[in-house]
């Protein structure tokens, strides 16, 4: 299944360095040293709840869209 990984030649020192960097970044993230608000992730607002009493076409489309994307 992972036979293609044997063809990739990565030096042991490079793998060790990458592993250390990943461990340090994860430790810093969970201890709070990395400001999570400044990370380049998008923050979405919660979508408005659809009103079942709204019988307009736009209201029905909005309800269908909110159901499909949730």
C-alpha positions as CSV (number, residue, x, y, z in Angstrom):
1,X,0.0,0.0,0.0
2,X,2.8,2.4,0.9
3,X,5.4,1.0,-1.4
4,X,6.0,4.4,-3.0
5,X,7.4,5.6,0.3
6,X,10.4,3.3,-0.1
7,X,11.3,5.1,-3.3
8,X,11.5,8.5,-1.5
9,X,15.0,9.1,-0.1
10,X,15.0,11.6,2.8
11,X,18.1,11.8,5.0
12,X,17.6,10.8,8.6
13,X,18.8,14.2,9.8
14,X,16.1,16.0,7.8
15,X,13.4,13.7,9.3
16,X,14.8,14.3,12.8
17,X,14.8,18.1,12.2
18,X,11.2,18.1,10.9
19,X,10.0,15.9,13.8
20,X,11.6,18.3,16.3
21,X,10.1,21.4,14.6
22,X,6.6,19.8,14.6
23,X,6.8,18.7,18.2
24,X,8.0,22.2,19.3
25,X,5.2,23.9,17.3
26,X,2.5,21.6,18.7
27,X,3.8,22.2,22.3
28,X,3.8,26.0,21.8
29,X,0.3,25.9,20.4
30,X,-1.1,23.9,23.3
31,X,0.7,25.9,26.0
32,X,-0.7,29.2,24.6
33,X,2.6,30.8,23.5
34,X,1.2,31.0,20.0
35,X,-1.6,33.7,19.7
36,X,-4.5,31.7,18.2
37,X,-6.3,34.9,17.1
38,X,-3.4,35.9,14.8
39,X,-3.1,32.6,13.0
40,X,-4.1,32.7,9.3
41,X,-7.4,30.9,9.8
42,X,-10.8,32.3,8.8
43,X,-13.4,32.8,11.5
44,X,-16.9,32.4,10.2
45,X,-20.0,33.9,11.8
46,X,-22.8,31.5,12.7
47,X,-25.4,31.4,10.0
48,X,-28.9,32.8,10.7
49,X,-31.5,30.2,11.5
50,X,-34.1,29.9,8.8
51,X,-37.7,30.8,9.5
52,X,-40.1,28.0,8.6
53,X,-42.9,30.5,8.5
54,X,-41.2,32.4,5.7
55,X,-43.1,31.1,2.6
56,X,-41.2,33.2,0.1
57,X,-38.9,31.5,-2.5
58,X,-35.9,33.3,-1.1
59,X,-36.7,32.0,2.4
60,X,-37.1,28.4,1.2
61,X,-33.8,28.6,-0.7
62,X,-32.1,30.1,2.4
63,X,-33.4,27.2,4.5
64,X,-32.4,24.6,2.0
65,X,-28.9,26.1,1.7
66,X,-28.4,26.3,5.5
67,X,-29.5,22.6,5.8
68,X,-27.2,21.6,3.0
69,X,-24.2,23.3,4.4
70,X,-24.6,22.3,8.0
